[in-house]
Amino acid sequence: MAEGKVVVPHEALAEAEAVVGRGSGSKVFHLEEVPVLASAHDGRRKQVLLNRTNTGAPLLVDVVRLPPGGSSPVHLHRGTEHFFYVLAGRGRIGIGQQLFPLRPGSVVWVAEGDVHQLLADADCELTLLEYFSQGRHETVFLGPACAWER
């Protein structure tokens, strides 16, 4: 780990302080004002928009960017439902044994316990809005675990 970096374990994102607009109540802010977390493993970037620390609510909402040709680890979630909305780019999502294409406007609902992986096409970054119904949940990685650096 480089000096000055703060590591946020994946399971701590629901409580991560790398958000803006601390405290409960309505929020309006701009994406360029939100701190960026970088995957310690694979080039993904994440910006936590909403979690317990700035809403008091149990949800977790963030923006995820996969670099061209990048992918998330193969994983599943326990204790939450999971939603993606594709903002930009192209790629695929593997859910179980099926692979589905992604493009701007694609909506994906991943049921609790379903194994999934995101994959960006080789020629573009894939940007998604990600929503977890419960910020506090268990993520099970079927390979190396994920951590984020700020």
Phi and psi restraints in degrees (value plus and minus 20) as a CYANA .aco file:
   2 ALA   PHI     -89.7   -49.7
   2 ALA   PSI     126.8   166.8
   3 GLU   PHI     -81.2   -41.2
   3 GLU   PSI     119.2   159.2
   4 GLY   PHI      69.1   109.1
   4 GLY   PSI     -27.7    12.3
   5 LYS   PHI    -102.6   -62.6
   5 LYS   PSI     122.5   162.5
   6 VAL   PHI    -129.1   -89.1
   6 VAL   PSI     106.0   146.0
   7 VAL   PHI    -117.2   -77.2
   7 VAL   PSI     108.7   148.7
   8 VAL   PHI    -133.1   -93.1
   8 VAL   PSI      89.6   129.6
   9 PRO   PHI     -79.1   -39.1
   9 PRO   PSI     126.1   166.1
  10 HIS   PHI     -71.2   -31.2
  10 HIS   PSI     -62.7   -22.7
  11 GLU   PHI     -89.2   -49.2
  11 GLU   PSI     -30.4     9.6
  12 ALA   PHI    -115.8   -75.8
  12 ALA   PSI     -17.8    22.2
  13 LEU   PHI     -80.9   -40.9
  13 LEU   PSI     -50.3   -10.3
  14 ALA   PHI     -84.4   -44.4
  14 ALA   PSI     -42.9    -2.9
  15 GLU   PHI    -135.3   -95.3
  15 GLU   PSI     -18.1    21.9
  16 ALA   PHI     -78.0   -38.0
  16 ALA   PSI     120.1   160.1
  17 GLU   PHI    -111.3   -71.3
  17 GLU   PSI     -13.5    26.5
  18 ALA   PHI    -103.7   -63.7
  18 ALA   PSI      35.9    75.9
  19 VAL   PHI    -154.5  -114.5
  19 VAL   PSI     150.0   190.0
  20 VAL   PHI    -132.5   -92.5
  20 VAL   PSI     150.0   190.0
  21 GLY   PHI      44.6    84.6
  21 GLY   PSI      30.3    70.3
  22 ARG   PHI     -81.5   -41.5
  22 ARG   PSI     126.9   166.9
  23 GLY   PHI      80.5   120.5
  23 GLY   PSI     138.4   178.4
  24 SER   PHI     -96.9   -56.9
  24 SER   PSI     147.7   187.7
  25 GLY   PHI      93.1   133.1
  25 GLY   PSI     158.1   198.1
  26 SER   PHI     -84.4   -44.4
  26 SER   PSI     131.0   171.0
  27 LYS   PHI    -152.6  -112.6
  27 LYS   PSI     120.1   160.1
  28 VAL   PHI    -160.5  -120.5
  28 VAL   PSI     104.3   144.3
  29 PHE   PHI    -175.0  -135.0
  29 PHE   PSI     151.9   191.9
  30 HIS   PHI    -132.7   -92.7
  30 HIS   PSI     119.2   159.2
  31 LEU   PHI     -74.3   -34.3
  31 LEU   PSI     -57.0   -17.0
  32 GLU   PHI     -87.6   -47.6
  32 GLU   PSI     -31.0     9.0
  33 GLU   PHI    -112.5   -72.5
  33 GLU   PSI     -27.4    12.6
  34 VAL   PHI    -110.0   -70.0
  34 VAL   PSI     108.0   148.0
  35 PRO   PHI     -77.3   -37.3
  35 PRO   PSI     125.8   165.8
  36 VAL   PHI    -120.6   -80.6
  36 VAL   PSI     111.4   151.4
  37 LEU   PHI    -124.5   -84.5
  37 LEU   PSI     115.7   155.7
  38 ALA   PHI    -130.0   -90.0
  38 ALA   PSI     117.0   157.0
  39 SER   PHI     -82.4   -42.4
  39 SER   PSI     114.4   154.4
  40 ALA   PHI     -95.5   -55.5
  40 ALA   PSI     -21.9    18.1
  41 HIS   PHI    -143.0  -103.0
  41 HIS   PSI     -55.4   -15.4
  42 ASP   PHI    -162.9  -122.9
  42 ASP   PSI      -5.1    34.9
  43 GLY   PHI      65.8   105.8
  43 GLY   PSI     -23.1    16.9
  44 ARG   PHI     -90.5   -50.5
  44 ARG   PSI     133.8   173.8
  45 ARG   PHI    -147.0  -107.0
  45 ARG   PSI     128.0   168.0
  46 LYS   PHI    -159.9  -119.9
  46 LYS   PSI     120.3   160.3
  47 GLN   PHI    -143.8  -103.8
  47 GLN   PSI      94.6   134.6
  48 VAL   PHI     -97.8   -57.8
  48 VAL   PSI      99.0   139.0
  49 LEU   PHI    -110.8   -70.8
  49 LEU   PSI     -69.8   -29.8
  50 LEU   PHI    -155.2  -115.2
  50 LEU   PSI     114.9   154.9
  51 ASN   PHI    -177.9  -137.9
  51 ASN   PSI    -192.2  -152.2
  52 ARG   PHI     -77.9   -37.9
  52 ARG   PSI     -53.5   -13.5
  53 THR   PHI     -91.7   -51.7
  53 THR   PSI     -42.9    -2.9
  54 ASN   PHI    -140.5  -100.5
  54 ASN   PSI     -13.7    26.3
  55 THR   PHI    -153.0  -113.0
  55 THR   PSI     -46.4    -6.4
  56 GLY   PHI      59.8    99.8
  56 GLY   PSI     -26.0    14.0
  57 ALA   PHI    -109.6   -69.6
  57 ALA   PSI     138.4   178.4
  58 PRO   PHI     -98.5   -58.5
  58 PRO   PSI     -22.6    17.4
  59 LEU   PHI    -100.9   -60.9
  59 LEU   PSI     149.7   189.7
  60 LEU   PHI    -159.5  -119.5
  60 LEU   PSI     103.8   143.8
  61 VAL   PHI    -149.4  -109.4
  61 VAL   PSI     113.2   153.2
  62 ASP   PHI    -169.2  -129.2
  62 ASP   PSI     149.9   189.9
  63 VAL   PHI    -131.3   -91.3
  63 VAL   PSI     109.5   149.5
  64 VAL   PHI    -136.1   -96.1
  64 VAL   PSI     116.8   156.8
  65 ARG   PHI    -143.0  -103.0
  65 ARG   PSI     104.3   144.3
  66 LEU   PHI    -123.7   -83.7
  66 LEU   PSI     111.5   151.5
  67 PRO   PHI     -88.1   -48.1
  67 PRO   PSI     142.9   182.9
  68 PRO   PHI     -70.3   -30.3
  68 PRO   PSI     108.5   148.5
  69 GLY   PHI      56.5    96.5
  69 GLY   PSI     -19.3    20.7
  70 GLY   PHI    -100.7   -60.7
  70 GLY   PSI     144.8   184.8
  71 SER   PHI    -169.2  -129.2
  71 SER   PSI     135.4   175.4
  72 SER   PHI    -105.1   -65.1
  72 SER   PSI     143.0   183.0
  73 PRO   PHI     -85.6   -45.6
  73 PRO   PSI     135.4   175.4
  74 VAL   PHI     -93.4   -53.4
  74 VAL   PSI     107.6   147.6
  75 HIS   PHI    -178.8  -138.8
  75 HIS   PSI     154.4   194.4
  76 LEU   PHI    -164.5  -124.5
  76 LEU   PSI     143.9   183.9
  77 HIS   PHI    -141.7  -101.7
  77 HIS   PSI     120.3   160.3
  78 ARG   PHI    -136.6   -96.6
  78 ARG   PSI     112.2   152.2
  79 GLY   PHI      71.2   111.2
  79 GLY   PSI      -6.5    33.5
  80 THR   PHI    -178.1  -138.1
  80 THR   PSI     134.6   174.6
  81 GLU   PHI    -117.2   -77.2
  81 GLU   PSI     136.9   176.9
  82 HIS   PHI    -154.5  -114.5
  82 HIS   PSI     114.4   154.4
  83 PHE   PHI    -152.7  -112.7
  83 PHE   PSI     118.0   158.0
  84 PHE   PHI    -145.1  -105.1
  84 PHE   PSI     123.1   163.1
  85 TYR   PHI    -148.1  -108.1
  85 TYR   PSI     102.2   142.2
  86 VAL   PHI     -99.7   -59.7
  86 VAL   PSI      99.7   139.7
  87 LEU   PHI    -108.3   -68.3
  87 LEU   PSI     -60.9   -20.9
  88 ALA   PHI    -176.7  -136.7
  88 ALA   PSI     136.6   176.6
  89 GLY   PHI      67.7   107.7
  89 GLY   PSI    -194.5  -154.5
  90 ARG   PHI    -159.1  -119.1
  90 ARG   PSI     135.4   175.4
  91 GLY   PHI     159.9   199.9
  91 GLY   PSI    -172.8  -132.8
  92 ARG   PHI    -165.7  -125.7
  92 ARG   PSI     137.8   177.8
  93 ILE   PHI    -147.6  -107.6
  93 ILE   PSI     109.1   149.1
  94 GLY   PHI    -114.2   -74.2
  94 GLY   PSI     106.0   146.0
  95 ILE   PHI    -146.0  -106.0
  95 ILE   PSI      95.2   135.2
  96 GLY   PHI      42.1    82.1
  96 GLY   PSI    -145.7  -105.7
  97 GLN   PHI    -119.0   -79.0
  97 GLN   PSI     -13.8    26.2
  98 GLN   PHI    -126.6   -86.6
  98 GLN   PSI     126.2   166.2
  99 LEU   PHI    -137.2   -97.2
  99 LEU   PSI     107.2   147.2
 100 PHE   PHI    -139.5   -99.5
 100 PHE   PSI     118.2   158.2
 101 PRO   PHI     -92.6   -52.6
 101 PRO   PSI     129.2   169.2
 102 LEU   PHI    -145.1  -105.1
 102 LEU   PSI     120.8   160.8
 103 ARG   PHI    -171.7  -131.7
 103 ARG   PSI     148.1   188.1
 104 PRO   PHI     -72.4   -32.4
 104 PRO   PSI     111.0   151.0
 105 GLY   PHI      75.7   115.7
 105 GLY   PSI     -30.6     9.4
 106 SER   PHI     -86.0   -46.0
 106 SER   PSI     121.0   161.0
 107 VAL   PHI    -140.8  -100.8
 107 VAL   PSI     112.6   152.6
 108 VAL   PHI    -148.7  -108.7
 108 VAL   PSI     110.7   150.7
 109 TRP   PHI    -134.9   -94.9
 109 TRP   PSI      99.7   139.7
 110 VAL   PHI    -127.1   -87.1
 110 VAL   PSI      98.2   138.2
 111 ALA   PHI     -91.1   -51.1
 111 ALA   PSI     132.5   172.5
 112 GLU   PHI     -72.5   -32.5
 112 GLU   PSI     110.6   150.6
 113 GLY   PHI      69.0   109.0
 113 GLY   PSI     -29.2    10.8
 114 ASP   PHI     -97.8   -57.8
 114 ASP   PSI     108.5   148.5
 115 VAL   PHI     -91.5   -51.5
 115 VAL   PSI     113.4   153.4
 116 HIS   PHI    -169.6  -129.6
 116 HIS   PSI     142.5   182.5
 117 GLN   PHI    -173.7  -133.7
 117 GLN   PSI     116.2   156.2
 118 LEU   PHI    -116.2   -76.2
 118 LEU   PSI     122.2   162.2
 119 LEU   PHI    -157.3  -117.3
 119 LEU   PSI     105.7   145.7
 120 ALA   PHI    -108.7   -68.7
 120 ALA   PSI     123.6   163.6
 121 ASP   PHI     -82.0   -42.0
 121 ASP   PSI     134.4   174.4
 122 ALA   PHI     -85.4   -45.4
 122 ALA   PSI     -42.1    -2.1
 123 ASP   PHI    -123.9   -83.9
 123 ASP   PSI     -13.6    26.4
 124 CYS   PHI    -177.6  -137.6
 124 CYS   PSI     136.3   176.3
 125 GLU   PHI     -96.2   -56.2
 125 GLU   PSI     125.4   165.4
 126 LEU   PHI    -130.4   -90.4
 126 LEU   PSI     102.3   142.3
 127 THR   PHI    -138.7   -98.7
 127 THR   PSI     107.4   147.4
 128 LEU   PHI    -152.8  -112.8
 128 LEU   PSI     124.7   164.7
 129 LEU   PHI    -108.7   -68.7
 129 LEU   PSI     109.5   149.5
 130 GLU   PHI    -140.8  -100.8
 130 GLU   PSI     115.2   155.2
 131 TYR   PHI    -151.2  -111.2
 131 TYR   PSI     110.4   150.4
 132 PHE   PHI    -134.8   -94.8
 132 PHE   PSI     109.8   149.8
 133 SER   PHI     -86.4   -46.4
 133 SER   PSI     -47.1    -7.1
 134 GLN   PHI    -149.7  -109.7
 134 GLN   PSI      94.2   134.2
 135 GLY   PHI     -81.8   -41.8
 135 GLY   PSI     -61.5   -21.5
 136 ARG   PHI    -103.4   -63.4
 136 ARG   PSI      88.5   128.5
 137 HIS   PHI    -175.6  -135.6
 137 HIS   PSI     151.0   191.0
 138 GLU   PHI    -121.5   -81.5
 138 GLU   PSI     110.6   150.6
 139 THR   PHI    -128.5   -88.5
 139 THR   PSI     107.6   147.6
 140 VAL   PHI    -128.5   -88.5
 140 VAL   PSI      95.7   135.7
 141 PHE   PHI    -112.1   -72.1
 141 PHE   PSI     114.1   154.1
 142 LEU   PHI    -116.0   -76.0
 142 LEU   PSI       6.0    46.0
 143 GLY   PHI    -187.2  -147.2
 143 GLY   PSI    -169.4  -129.4
 144 PRO   PHI     -79.9   -39.9
 144 PRO   PSI     120.4   160.4
 145 ALA   PHI     -92.4   -52.4
 145 ALA   PSI     139.0   179.0
 146 CYS   PHI    -124.2   -84.2
 146 CYS   PSI     118.9   158.9
 147 ALA   PHI    -155.6  -115.6
 147 ALA   PSI     137.2   177.2
 148 TRP   PHI    -139.3   -99.3
 148 TRP   PSI     124.1   164.1
 149 GLU   PHI    -134.6   -94.6
 149 GLU   PSI     122.3   162.3
